[in-house]
Amino acid sequence: HLYDAYYKGENAVKEISSFPRLHLAQLPTPLHHLPNISALVGKNVYVKRDDLTGVVLGGNKVRKLEFLLADALDRGCDTILTTGGAQSNHAMLTAACCGRMGLNSILVLKKRGIWEKKGNQLLNDILGADVRFVDTDSYDDVYAEMKRISAELRAKGHNPYCVPVGGSVPLGSLGYALCVQEAKEQATALGLAFDDIVCCTGSGGTMAGMVLGTMLYAPATRVTGIVVDPEDFAPIVADLVNGAQELLQCSARISPEDVNLYDCYGTGYAIPSAAGVAALRLMAQQEGLILDPVYTGKTFAGFLELCEQGYFDESENILFLHSGGAGGLFAIDLEQTEG
Ligand SMILES: *Cc1c(COP(=O)(O)O)cnc(C)c1O
């Protein structure tokens, strides 16, 4: 069993609380029942409201940035470089969190999709973010540009810190291990335990944190990631989990086969899908909750498909992670769906 190593107590696990961490998010985020969706799918569906993490319009990246920016400050860094697509929620939240901490930030973004001042670009403008576009399809080009800017900054006496796309490095994932601990305490207070957690897999760090979190705090809970970007995430997520376990000085390792994934990206990343848009309309009309077409709408669509396929047992308690995404919602044309 995946969790046996923990039960045996042969792993001296370093406490996550021993890592430097900033308090950027308003925690705990609410966790509540979704009565109409529950009735519709015949399960007990709850939502973890990480769309309410309390920075700008909320979202999952704040939990990762609590660890990443603490690490940057610990290392005496003064400028944070990060990347993403033009409508990156992660980049926008990085700029906002850096502003709060008195850190400079530079967002090196792919000049793809909707890069005019709409959605997250409008928020970046309000935040006074330093946005530099790279006209490329490849993150290799973006990272090369980040390297070039970093060297330039160093020559001027600055100390830059690079956060890769989505903040999906083992250290950032620790934030989502703690989210599982938080959700478990909330569930216990409600007199229930979750059989399943369903979350979005966009760059993998959130899911990796949740897998690690269940291993540490809720070993009976299964985590399933709904994939919104056509990439082979099983090895990526396994590497992130194992990297985080290394940070915790824990010898247990998982393999890609231990990672539960379900593809629901439609035609491609950030291209609204018919299923995703239908799912976000359903959530809005049934529960008054707004999802987004890039991440959470597709994740909810994947969840509904899994329900139809009998992936979950009858009357299970399921936690759906609302990871945010409101910023991008106002940039995208929902009528232009594909797939
Ligand atoms: C980044 C993001 C995700 C995906 O999280 P990863 O850790 O990158 O897999 C999901 N939802 C929203 C709203 C995001 O911005």
The ligand as a MOL file (V3000), in Angstrom:
LIG
                    3D

  0  0  0     0  0            999 V3000
M  V30 BEGIN CTAB
M  V30 COUNTS 15 15 0 0 0
M  V30 BEGIN ATOM
M  V30 1 C -2.9020 27.1750 -11.6260 0
M  V30 2 C -4.3290 26.8520 -11.4350 0
M  V30 3 C -4.7660 25.5220 -11.3080 0
M  V30 4 C -3.8440 24.3420 -11.4570 0
M  V30 5 O -3.0040 24.1620 -10.3800 0
M  V30 6 P -1.5690 23.4930 -10.6230 0
M  V30 7 O -0.9490 23.4730 -9.3040 0
M  V30 8 O -0.8580 24.3840 -11.6030 0
M  V30 9 O -1.8050 22.1460 -11.2060 0
M  V30 10 C -6.0980 25.2840 -11.0660 0
M  V30 11 N -6.9770 26.2970 -10.9790 0
M  V30 12 C -6.6110 27.5750 -11.1270 0
M  V30 13 C -7.6490 28.6140 -11.0490 0
M  V30 14 C -5.2690 27.9020 -11.3630 0
M  V30 15 O -4.9200 29.1840 -11.5070 0
M  V30 END ATOM
M  V30 BEGIN BOND
M  V30 1 1 1 2
M  V30 2 1 2 3
M  V30 3 2 2 14
M  V30 4 1 3 4
M  V30 5 2 3 10
M  V30 6 1 4 5
M  V30 7 1 5 6
M  V30 8 2 6 7
M  V30 9 1 6 8
M  V30 10 1 6 9
M  V30 11 1 10 11
M  V30 12 2 11 12
M  V30 13 1 12 13
M  V30 14 1 12 14
M  V30 15 1 14 15
M  V30 END BOND
M  V30 END CTAB
M  END
